[in-house]
Amino acid sequence: MESIYAPMLFDLEGFAHRDVFPADQPVWEALSGLKKYLEEHLVSSIKGVGLYGAPLPKTVVLFGGKVWFDGFEILGGDPTKGTFRVRVRGEETTEATVLYGGCVFMDTAVQLGKGTVVEPGALIKGPTVIGSGTEVRQGAYIRGTCLVGDRCVVGHTTEVKSSIFLNGAKAGHFAYVGDSILGNNVNLGAGTKLANLKIKGNVIRIWTDGGAVDTGRRKLGAIIGDGTEIGCNAVTNPGTILGKQCLVFPLASVPAGIYTERSRVGGRQ
């Protein structure tokens, strides 16, 4: 095996942005082309919501192609399960996007899907595309050049930078996700850190059966296959590739390299 390609790690059929993964190129090349992809495909959905670079002064709702500053009632629920309900001028819907007062957009280069919720204290920089039914929790920091799919969670005090979340990926609590790709339904336990820079700052190489592959990147975190679970306070080293359905035990320090499908890392084997 000379390299790792996206279909080896992810089911891309239901991912609206599958074209971010270039054909016949290693999976990490999606990160190299991510900014250009976002700039070409992003359609801002937050124009007219209020101040930029400062907290929104009040909660607003995006629905029916309009920004609603009043005339709505938030009924609540779970965005990732499609149960977050809003009543807009008497019409009850799960497709309204809610931006709570106190969240911050640093610029207009942000696209948000239907039924997504951005809680107070979250800060988002563009270019960023976030899908439908996703929850951006209080204190989340999305630093830009981020592509987040449907039904995802970017959690409390979680920082995401130059990364991709496929559908259902969740980083719920105190996580760092830098220059990384999370597959469908990946879950990061509280305190997970996906380190993206070697101490010496060298270009990151991926070791395969055929030898070392130079990624050409100084920053590369983890690439995590569909359904993989990472336990609390685990750390992956730069250049880690985890296959589908892997399990990383809590407190593990995961050495860089390629881990095959259903690998177990850390803990008692």
C-alpha positions in Angstrom: 0.0 0.0 0.0 1.7 3.2 -1.2 -0.9 5.7 0.2 -4.3 6.1 1.8 -7.3 7.3 -0.2 -10.6 8.8 1.1 -12.9 5.8 0.1 -10.7 3.5 2.2 -11.7 5.5 5.3 -15.0 7.1 4.6 -18.4 6.4 3.1 -18.7 9.5 0.9 -22.1 8.7 -0.6 -24.1 10.8 1.8 -21.6 13.7 2.2 -22.7 16.7 0.2 -19.1 17.9 -0.1 -17.5 14.7 -1.3 -15.7 16.6 -4.1 -13.4 18.1 -1.5 -11.5 14.8 -1.7 -9.5 14.8 -5.0 -9.7 11.6 -6.9 -6.5 9.4 -7.0 -4.7 11.6 -4.5 -3.8 10.8 -0.8 -6.6 11.7 1.6 -4.6 14.5 3.2 -4.6 16.5 0.0 -8.2 17.4 0.8 -6.8 19.6 3.5 -4.4 21.3 1.1 -7.2 22.3 -1.2 -9.8 23.0 1.5 -9.6 26.8 1.4 -9.9 27.0 -2.3 -12.9 24.6 -2.2 -14.7 26.6 0.4 -14.1 29.9 -1.4 -15.5 28.4 -4.6 -18.6 26.8 -3.0 -19.5 28.9 0.0 -22.7 31.0 -0.1 -23.0 33.3 2.9 -26.1 32.8 4.9 -25.4 35.3 7.7 -25.5 38.6 5.8 -27.7 41.1 7.7 -27.7 39.3 11.0 -25.9 42.1 12.9 -22.4 43.2 13.9 -19.3 41.3 12.7 -16.4 40.9 15.1 -18.7 41.5 18.1 -21.3 39.4 19.9 -24.8 39.4 18.3 -26.9 41.7 20.5 -29.9 39.4 20.4 -31.0 36.0 19.2 -32.0 35.8 15.5 -33.5 33.1 13.4 -32.8 32.3 9.7 -35.8 30.8 8.0 -37.5 31.0 4.7 -34.7 33.1 3.2 -35.2 35.8 5.8 -33.5 37.0 9.0 -36.0 37.1 11.8 -35.3 39.4 14.7 -38.6 38.9 16.3 -41.9 37.0 15.7 -40.4 33.6 16.7 -40.4 31.3 19.7 -37.7 28.8 20.4 -39.2 25.5 21.6 -35.9 23.5 21.8 -34.8 20.0 21.2 -31.7 18.3 19.8 -30.5 19.7 16.5 -28.4 16.6 15.7 -31.6 14.4 15.9 -33.8 16.8 13.9 -35.9 17.6 16.9 -34.9 21.3 17.6 -38.2 23.2 17.0 -38.8 26.9 16.4 -42.2 28.5 15.9 -41.9 31.4 13.3 -45.1 33.5 13.0 -47.2 30.6 14.0 -45.4 28.0 11.8 -43.6 25.3 13.7 -40.4 24.0 12.0 -37.2 22.0 12.6 -35.5 23.8 9.6 -34.9 27.2 11.2 -31.3 28.1 11.9 -30.9 29.7 15.4 -28.1 32.2 16.2 -28.2 32.9 19.9 -27.4 36.4 21.2 -23.7 36.5 22.3 -22.3 34.3 19.5 -19.7 36.0 17.2 -19.1 35.9 13.5 -15.8 37.6 12.5 -16.9 38.0 8.8 -19.6 37.1 6.4 -17.8 34.1 4.9 -19.9 31.6 6.8 -22.6 29.2 5.5 -25.0 27.5 7.9 -27.5 24.8 7.0 -31.1 24.4 8.1 -31.8 23.4 11.7 -28.3 24.3 12.9 -27.9 26.0 16.2 -25.0 28.4 17.3 -25.0 28.9 21.0 -24.0 32.0 23.0 -20.2 32.6 23.2 -19.3 30.6 20.1 -17.0 32.3 17.7 -16.8 31.5 14.0 -14.3 32.8 11.4 -14.6 32.3 7.6 -14.3 30.6 5.3 -16.5 28.0 7.0 -19.3 25.9 5.8 -21.5 24.1 8.4 -24.2 21.7 7.3 -27.8 21.1 8.6 -28.8 20.0 12.1 -25.3 20.8 13.6 -24.8 22.1 17.1 -22.1 24.7 17.7 -22.0 24.9 21.5 -21.2 27.7 23.9 -17.5 28.6 23.9 -16.7 26.8 20.6 -14.0 28.4 18.5 -14.1 27.7 14.8 -10.9 29.4 13.4 -11.7 29.3 9.7 -11.1 27.1 6.7 -13.5 24.5 8.2 -16.0 22.2 6.6 -18.5 20.7 9.0 -21.2 18.3 7.8 -24.7 17.5 8.9 -25.7 16.5 12.4 -22.2 17.3 13.9 -21.2 18.7 17.2 -18.5 21.3 17.8 -18.6 21.4 21.6 -17.9 23.6 24.6 -14.3 25.0 24.5 -13.5 23.0 21.4 -11.2 24.6 18.9 -11.3 23.6 15.2 -8.9 24.9 12.6 -8.5 23.9 8.9 -10.4 20.7 9.3 -13.2 18.6 7.9 -16.0 16.9 9.8 -18.1 14.4 7.8 -21.7 13.8 8.8 -22.4 12.9 12.4 -18.8 13.7 13.6 -18.7 15.0 17.2 -16.1 16.8 19.2 -18.3 17.6 22.2 -16.0 18.8 25.0 -12.7 20.5 25.4 -11.1 19.2 22.2 -8.5 20.5 19.8 -8.9 19.6 16.1 -6.2 21.0 13.9 -5.6 20.2 10.2 -7.6 17.0 10.6 -10.4 15.0 9.1 -13.1 13.3 11.1 -15.1 10.6 9.3 -18.8 9.9 9.6 -20.0 9.3 13.2 -16.5 9.7 14.7 -16.7 10.7 18.4 -13.9 12.4 20.3 -14.1 12.0 24.0 -13.7 15.0 26.3 -10.3 16.5 26.2 -9.1 14.8 23.0 -6.3 16.6 21.3 -5.4 16.0 17.6 -1.9 17.4 17.6 -0.9 18.8 14.2 2.7 20.1 14.5 5.9 18.2 15.4 8.0 19.7 18.1 10.8 20.3 15.6 8.3 21.6 13.0 9.5 19.1 10.3 7.5 18.1 7.3 5.2 15.2 8.3 5.8 11.8 6.7 3.3 8.9 6.7 4.8 5.5 7.1 3.1 2.9 4.9 3.9 -0.7 3.9 5.8 0.7 1.0 7.9 3.1 3.1 7.6 6.7 4.1 5.3 9.1 2.1 6.2 12.7 2.4 2.9 14.7 2.8 4.5 18.0 2.0 2.8 19.5 5.1 4.3 20.9 8.2 0.9 20.7 9.9 -1.2 17.5 9.7 -3.2 16.2 12.6 -5.3 13.0 12.5 -7.3 11.5 9.8 -10.0 9.3 11.4 -12.1 6.7 9.7 -15.9 6.3 10.0 -17.2 5.2 13.3 -14.0 5.4 15.3 -14.2 6.3 19.0 -11.5 8.1 20.9 -11.6 8.1 24.7 -11.3 11.1 27.0 -8.0 12.9 27.2 -6.3 10.9 24.5 -3.7 12.6 22.2 -2.9 11.7 18.6 0.5 12.6 17.3 0.9 14.5 14.0 0.4 12.2 11.0 -1.9 9.7 12.6 -4.4 7.8 10.4 -7.0 5.6 12.1 -9.1 3.2 10.0 -12.8 2.6 10.3 -14.3 1.5 13.6 -11.1 1.9 15.7 -11.1 2.3 19.4 -8.6 4.6 21.2 -8.7 4.1 25.0 -8.8 7.1 27.4 -5.5 8.8 28.2 -3.7 7.1 25.3 -0.9 8.8 23.4 -1.3 7.5 19.9 2.0 7.3 17.9 1.9 8.6 14.3 1.3 6.0 11.7 -1.5 4.0 10.0 -3.9 1.9 12.0 -6.0 -0.7 10.2 -9.8 -1.1 10.6 -11.0 -2.0 14.1 -7.6 -1.4 15.7 -7.4 -1.0 19.5 -4.9 1.6 20.7 -3.9 2.0 24.4 -5.4 0.4 27.5 -5.1 -3.3 28.1 -5.0 -5.4 24.9 
